[in-house]
Amino acid sequence: MSRDVILSVEHLMMQFGGIRALNDVSFAIERHSISALIGPNGAGKTTVFNCLTGFYKATDGHIVLDTREQPTDVGQVMGEPFQLHDFVSPPSFLSRLRYKMFGGTHLVNRAGLARTFQNIRLFREMSVVENLLVAQHMWVNRNLVAGVLNTPAYRRAEEKALDTAFYWLEVVDLVEHANRLAGELSYGQQRRLEIARAMCTRPEIVCLDEPAAGLNPAETERLSAIIRRLRDEHRITVLLIEHDMGMVMSISDQVIVLDHGALIAEGTPEQVRNDPKVIAAYLGADEEEVA
């Protein structure tokens, strides 16, 4: 039976001068799954994310994102690079169209992908709910005249954006903090707010860069429950980078392991946990020693 793949990475290469950060990396992510990208520090995990989201232009290789929702607009939230939105063409036949970029190829249509960062990038002087409203600006009527005249269509769009914001605040358990400044939230709450903000952009796949970094065990468990809920209730595909192996092994359907820019293992948590290459990479030992 064929796999329902939403994201396919094929022979991805990334070179910075004389340093090869990624070397022939290939993997596929199934729709409505949770996948983890793991590896020692410097393995190339964030470089993969930066290539997927367009912050880096890969030296070579292909990235294919096959989303099913109709793209609606072109833009980037307030010019702030906390997530990428490239709404270019309907996915009916162009969703797999590729174009040349510095020897590599990227998918033209990246509609439906959102990202959070390892370093929190909230608008700290805005309220919690305002952070979520800003993320939805492309779905609110941006006609200046409509805004000045406060037309019925403009009011309906604003009401819908507010409803969406409070829905995701409920999912991440932050409704009671809606009117607080984002900068006043605890670290764990800010992590959850970043996920809610990403979800307000209506993604089909969300890339989470070390979402559990700095969290205590209770906060990590709460975050794990939210990620499972995204997959199970909202049918969102989740790809995360994470160093908390307990979390990775408990929530992931698939684990992809990088080391020194190369893919060394891929499979279920159980398969990866027992792979000699993975054990060697984390212990700093040779495979023969591990065996």
Secondary structure, 3 states (H helix, E strand, C coil): CCCCEEEEEEEEEEEECCEEEEEEEEEEEECCCEEEEECCCCCCHHHHHHHHCCCCCCCEEEEEECCCCCCCCCCCHHHCCCCCCCCCCCCCCCCCCEEEECCEEEECCCCCEEECCCCCCCCCCCEHHHHHHHHCHHHCCCCHHHHHHCCHHHHHHHHHHHHHHHHHHHHCCCHHHCCCEHHHCCHHHHHHHHHHHHHCCCCCEEEEECCCCCCCHHHHHHHHHHHHHHHHCCCCEEEEECCCHHHHHHHCCEEEEEECCEEEEEECHHHHHCCHHHHHHHHCCCHHHHC
